[in-house]
Amino acid sequence: MAEARTGGQRVALLHLDESQPVVLEGPAAVIWELIDGHRSDQEIYGRLEETFEDELGQMQVQAELFLASLEARRLIEPANAA
């Protein structure tokens, strides 16, 4: 996988077997930054809710869907799969 930062809250990701990058902005870019192999999903959701002053649960549902989409694109894998 390749990663390019364009500054601020924008990140472009490319799985090396694909031809089109995935561009992350806003909350998606923040989630990418929070994925470090040490934080649990719950810690990530908590940080997002703090960062975006989200009402309980709203950001978590969106983050779960986003993380599932990254996994489907083979840009991340569950920690227990490593």
ZINORKA-V123030 format. One record per pair of residues at least 4 apart in sequence whose C-alpha atoms are under 6 Angstrom apart, sorted by the first residue. I is the first residue (numbers start at 1). J is the second residue. If there is no record, write none. Layout:
BEGIN
I/J
I/J
END
This chain:
BEGIN
1/14
1/15
1/16
2/13
2/14
3/12
3/13
4/11
4/12
5/11
6/10
9/25
9/26
9/29
10/24
10/25
10/29
11/23
11/24
12/22
12/23
13/21
13/22
14/21
24/28
24/29
25/29
39/43
45/60
47/51
48/52
49/53
49/54
59/63
70/75
70/76
71/75
71/76
71/77
END
